[in-house]
Each structure stands twice: as structure tokens, then as C-alpha cells.
Amino acid sequence: MPSLFRFLFAIALLGGLAYGAVFALATLVDFKPREISVTIPPDKFLKPAR
């Protein structure tokens, strides 16, 4: 039984660390939005001839 508790504690600890890392990334990292322009070749607009 002690090994089960140790295993559950290790899983809970790893889950808490993962949750903390995701939370830190979500709150502490600021991204800068920027505009992206993509050039599409005109042949993509043409319908294929059948």
C-alpha cells in the first residue's frame, strides 16, 4: 500500500508541475500580434477546365 501512495503522490506532483507550467506560459508570456500578408498566385483562382 505505501508504494501505491508514493505512486499517486508522484503522479499528482507531475500533474501539478505540468499545470503550473501551462498556467505560467498562459499568464506570463506576452505575444505581439502582427499582420501577415500572403501572396496567392492567380492560377489558384482559376477553375480547372474539364
C-alpha positions as CSV (number, residue, x, y, z in Angstrom):
1,M,0.0,0.0,0.0
2,P,2.8,2.5,0.7
3,S,4.0,2.1,-2.9
4,L,0.6,3.0,-4.2
5,F,0.6,6.2,-2.2
6,R,4.1,7.0,-3.4
7,F,3.0,6.4,-7.0
8,L,-0.2,8.6,-6.6
9,F,1.9,11.3,-4.9
10,A,4.4,11.2,-7.8
11,I,1.6,11.4,-10.4
12,A,-0.1,14.3,-8.5
13,L,3.3,16.1,-8.3
14,L,4.0,15.7,-12.0
15,G,0.4,16.9,-12.8
16,G,0.8,19.9,-10.6
17,L,4.1,20.8,-12.2
18,A,2.6,20.5,-15.7
19,Y,-0.4,22.6,-14.7
20,G,1.8,25.2,-13.2
21,A,3.9,25.3,-16.4
22,V,0.9,25.8,-18.6
23,F,-0.5,28.4,-16.2
24,A,2.8,30.3,-16.2
25,L,3.0,30.2,-20.0
26,A,-0.6,31.5,-20.3
27,T,-0.2,34.4,-17.9
28,L,3.5,35.5,-18.2
29,V,4.2,35.2,-21.9
30,D,3.0,38.2,-23.9
31,F,2.7,37.8,-27.7
32,K,2.8,40.6,-30.1
33,P,0.1,40.3,-32.8
34,R,1.3,41.3,-36.3
35,E,-0.2,41.4,-39.7
36,I,0.7,38.7,-42.2
37,S,0.3,39.1,-45.9
38,V,0.4,36.0,-48.1
39,T,0.7,36.3,-51.9
40,I,-1.6,33.8,-53.7
41,P,-0.7,33.1,-57.3
42,P,-3.5,33.9,-59.8
43,D,-3.7,30.3,-61.1
44,K,-5.2,29.3,-57.7
45,F,-8.3,31.3,-58.5
46,L,-8.9,29.7,-61.9
47,K,-11.2,26.8,-62.1
48,P,-9.7,23.7,-63.7
49,A,-11.0,23.1,-67.2
50,R,-13.0,19.9,-67.6
